[in-house]
């Protein structure tokens, strides 16, 4: 499992960061078409989206940014602000050339935000050509995660779909009070380092009613610093503190529920993990709890609970 390093902002396309403050729930609509966005999938709409965000930030009214049906070509962007809802009925499309996003840490990054919601929409990162580059062992960029929230609070994601991310699909890093519901994640089974939802240094998060997570790496990766995480329904792989996984169905996986650590000295621990009401095919290995580094310096506190 990979650890995230500090994000790099060197890119070839366009990188913007906007800061805003809006102190209420969303009511006033800002349509990206009114700011020059083109729903043809070919015209760069990066500036239009950023101008819509800037207008929403500058409004004294509750705000909603609306993305109608269509395909919108976007470069790498970073957003900062509070209390904005983004409703997406269309598809956000990354540039075909993987180098454009490949040297960025993230495609769409929300940093230090609070009260931001993303409802619906598809995010097509076009990562297949970068995966092919990596498979050929040539000099390739690392790739960008599709959607990242860092050091943020009170975040909601509902009903969105992530397609063919270059790296991780959704990153939850240093966040509190996060609600992820009804997401769909799709990437090839041989796509490298394309974790579906990556959680670290975060607390009070829930991932529920996911429609489907099919990707080439961990469906949900849970890393150090994660506390009070609730995951429910239709997950395909699993593995800090106070973790509950319930009502899950496993299909097309090599194993069922798994807890693992790396074969190296570690001060980490697994504590308060509960699996309940899981459906696992008879041919699968049901439960694996393997901690190869525990004998050196890692520890396992309180027992695992299986039911």
GIWOZI-V62352 format. One record per residue. N is the residue number from 1. RES is the residue in three letters. OMEGA is omega in whole degrees, -180 to 180 (* if undefined). NEAR is the number of other C-alpha atoms within 12 Angstrom. D_FIRST is the distance of its C-alpha to the first C-alpha in whole Angstrom. Layout:
<<N;RES;OMEGA;NEAR;D_FIRST> <N;RES;OMEGA;NEAR;D_FIRST>>
//
This chain:
<<1;UNK;-175;25;0> <2;UNK;172;20;4> <3;UNK;179;20;7> <4;UNK;174;29;10> <5;UNK;180;12;13> <6;UNK;-174;11;16> <7;UNK;174;24;18> <8;UNK;-175;23;20> <9;UNK;178;25;23> <10;UNK;-179;23;25> <11;UNK;179;26;25> <12;UNK;-172;18;28> <13;UNK;-179;28;29> <14;UNK;178;26;30> <15;UNK;180;28;28> <16;UNK;172;28;30> <17;UNK;179;25;29> <18;UNK;-180;28;32> <19;UNK;180;27;33> <20;UNK;-180;32;35> <21;UNK;176;29;36> <22;UNK;-163;31;37> <23;UNK;179;23;38> <24;UNK;178;22;38> <25;UNK;-168;23;37> <26;UNK;172;29;37> <27;UNK;-179;22;41> <28;UNK;-174;23;42> <29;UNK;173;26;41> <30;UNK;-178;36;40> <31;UNK;-177;29;39> <32;UNK;178;35;38> <33;UNK;180;28;40> <34;UNK;180;21;43> <35;UNK;174;23;41> <36;UNK;178;22;41> <37;UNK;180;33;38> <38;UNK;-175;30;38> <39;UNK;-177;28;37> <40;UNK;179;21;37> <41;UNK;-177;23;34> <42;UNK;-178;20;35> <43;UNK;180;22;37> <44;UNK;-179;26;34> <45;UNK;-176;35;34> <46;UNK;-178;37;32> <47;UNK;180;30;35> <48;UNK;180;31;37> <49;UNK;-180;40;34> <50;UNK;177;36;33> <51;UNK;176;29;37> <52;UNK;177;34;37> <53;UNK;-179;41;34> <54;UNK;178;30;37> <55;UNK;179;31;40> <56;UNK;179;41;38> <57;UNK;-177;34;37> <58;UNK;-178;23;41> <59;UNK;175;26;42> <60;UNK;180;19;44> <61;UNK;171;21;43> <62;UNK;-170;26;40> <63;UNK;173;36;38> <64;UNK;174;34;36> <65;UNK;-175;38;35> <66;UNK;177;34;36> <67;UNK;-178;37;34> <68;UNK;178;27;37> <69;UNK;-177;23;36> <70;UNK;179;25;36> <71;UNK;-172;29;33> <72;UNK;180;37;32> <73;UNK;-175;34;31> <74;UNK;171;40;29> <75;UNK;-180;42;27> <76;UNK;-178;46;25> <77;UNK;173;40;26> <78;UNK;-177;36;25> <79;UNK;173;37;27> <80;UNK;-180;33;29> <81;UNK;-176;34;31> <82;UNK;167;37;32> <83;UNK;175;38;33> <84;UNK;175;46;33> <85;UNK;177;39;32> <86;UNK;178;39;31> <87;UNK;-175;33;32> <88;UNK;173;32;31> <89;UNK;-179;26;33> <90;UNK;-179;30;32> <91;UNK;175;29;29> <92;UNK;-171;43;28> <93;UNK;175;39;27> <94;UNK;176;44;25> <95;UNK;-180;34;27> <96;UNK;179;24;27> <97;UNK;-176;23;27> <98;UNK;178;36;23> <99;UNK;-177;30;24> <100;UNK;178;33;25> <101;UNK;-166;41;22> <102;UNK;-179;41;20> <103;UNK;173;29;20> <104;UNK;175;35;20> <105;UNK;-176;36;17> <106;UNK;172;43;18> <107;UNK;178;53;21> <108;UNK;-172;43;22> <109;UNK;175;37;21> <110;UNK;-171;41;23> <111;UNK;179;32;23> <112;UNK;-179;31;25> <113;UNK;178;35;27> <114;UNK;177;33;28> <115;UNK;179;35;30> <116;UNK;179;42;28> <117;UNK;173;36;28> <118;UNK;-176;38;27> <119;UNK;174;31;29> <120;UNK;176;30;29> <121;UNK;175;31;28> <122;UNK;-180;37;26> <123;UNK;-177;42;24> <124;UNK;-175;36;24> <125;UNK;176;48;21> <126;UNK;-174;39;23> <127;UNK;-172;45;19> <128;UNK;-179;31;21> <129;UNK;176;26;22> <130;UNK;176;36;19> <131;UNK;179;34;17> <132;UNK;177;21;21> <133;UNK;-180;23;21> <134;UNK;-180;24;17> <135;UNK;-180;15;18> <136;UNK;177;11;22> <137;UNK;175;11;20> <138;UNK;-178;12;22> <139;UNK;-175;14;22> <140;UNK;173;21;20> <141;UNK;-178;29;19> <142;UNK;-178;33;15> <143;UNK;-177;41;16> <144;UNK;168;45;16> <145;UNK;-174;45;15> <146;UNK;-173;48;18> <147;UNK;-175;42;18> <148;UNK;172;41;17> <149;UNK;-177;47;19> <150;UNK;177;36;19> <151;UNK;-174;26;21> <152;UNK;-176;34;23> <153;UNK;173;31;25> <154;UNK;-176;32;27> <155;UNK;176;42;25> <156;UNK;172;36;25> <157;UNK;-174;40;24> <158;UNK;170;31;26> <159;UNK;180;30;26> <160;UNK;178;37;24> <161;UNK;178;40;23> <162;UNK;-177;46;20> <163;UNK;167;40;21> <164;UNK;177;44;19> <165;UNK;176;50;17> <166;UNK;176;54;16> <167;UNK;-180;47;12> <168;UNK;178;47;11> <169;UNK;-179;53;14> <170;UNK;179;46;15> <171;UNK;174;45;14> <172;UNK;-171;50;15> <173;UNK;179;40;15> <174;UNK;-175;33;18> <175;UNK;175;37;20> <176;UNK;176;32;22> <177;UNK;-177;29;24> <178;UNK;179;39;22> <179;UNK;178;34;23> <180;UNK;-175;36;21> <181;UNK;171;32;24> <182;UNK;180;30;24> <183;UNK;176;37;22> <184;UNK;-176;35;21> <185;UNK;-176;41;18> <186;UNK;171;38;19> <187;UNK;-178;36;17> <188;UNK;179;26;18> <189;UNK;178;23;16> <190;UNK;178;21;15> <191;UNK;-173;33;14> <192;UNK;172;32;11> <193;UNK;-179;36;8> <194;UNK;178;44;11> <195;UNK;-178;47;9> <196;UNK;177;48;12> <197;UNK;-177;50;12> <198;UNK;-176;41;10> <199;UNK;174;48;12> <200;UNK;177;37;12> <201;UNK;-175;29;15> <202;UNK;-179;36;17> <203;UNK;177;33;20> <204;UNK;179;30;22> <205;UNK;175;38;20> <206;UNK;178;37;21> <207;UNK;-171;44;20> <208;UNK;173;33;22> <209;UNK;176;27;24> <210;UNK;-179;34;22> <211;UNK;-178;26;24> <212;UNK;172;34;21> <213;UNK;180;43;17> <214;UNK;-175;37;17> <215;UNK;-174;36;14> <216;UNK;180;32;12> <217;UNK;-178;33;9> <218;UNK;175;39;8> <219;UNK;173;40;11> <220;UNK;179;43;11> <221;UNK;-177;38;8> <222;UNK;-172;44;9> <223;UNK;-174;37;8> <224;UNK;179;28;11> <225;UNK;179;27;15> <226;UNK;180;34;15> <227;UNK;173;31;18> <228;UNK;179;30;20> <229;UNK;179;39;18> <230;UNK;179;35;20> <231;UNK;-177;41;19> <232;UNK;168;33;22> <233;UNK;166;31;23> <234;UNK;175;34;21> <235;UNK;-175;42;17> <236;UNK;174;42;16> <237;UNK;179;40;13> <238;UNK;173;47;12> <239;UNK;*;43;11> <240;UNK;-178;36;14> <241;UNK;179;31;17> <242;UNK;180;30;20> <243;UNK;176;34;18> <244;UNK;175;36;20> <245;UNK;-174;39;19> <246;UNK;176;30;23> <247;UNK;-178;24;25> <248;UNK;176;31;22> <249;UNK;-178;31;22> <250;UNK;-179;32;20> <251;UNK;176;23;21> <252;UNK;179;19;20> <253;UNK;177;27;17> <254;UNK;-179;21;17> <255;UNK;174;26;16> <256;UNK;-180;31;17> <257;UNK;-175;42;16> <258;UNK;170;31;13> <259;UNK;-177;31;12> <260;UNK;172;27;10> <261;UNK;-178;31;9> <262;UNK;-180;22;9> <263;UNK;179;15;12> <264;UNK;179;15;13> <265;UNK;-177;17;16> <266;UNK;175;20;14> <267;UNK;-178;18;17> <268;UNK;-179;25;14> <269;UNK;171;31;16> <270;UNK;-173;35;16> <271;UNK;173;26;19> <272;UNK;179;24;21> <273;UNK;-179;35;19> <274;UNK;173;33;21> <275;UNK;-179;33;21> <276;UNK;175;23;24> <277;UNK;179;20;26> <278;UNK;177;29;23> <279;UNK;-175;26;25> <280;UNK;178;26;23> <281;UNK;-175;20;25> <282;UNK;-176;13;27> <283;UNK;-179;14;25> <284;UNK;168;19;22> <285;UNK;-169;16;20> <286;UNK;-173;25;21> <287;UNK;176;29;19> <288;UNK;174;21;16> <289;UNK;-174;24;16> <290;UNK;180;21;14> <291;UNK;-172;25;14> <292;UNK;-178;19;15> <293;UNK;-176;20;15> <294;UNK;-177;23;17> <295;UNK;-178;17;20> <296;UNK;-179;17;20> <297;UNK;179;18;19> <298;UNK;180;23;17> <299;UNK;172;22;19> <300;UNK;179;28;19> <301;UNK;-176;16;22> <302;UNK;-174;15;23> <303;UNK;170;17;23> <304;UNK;179;28;21> <305;UNK;179;21;23> <306;UNK;177;20;24> <307;UNK;*;17;27>>
//
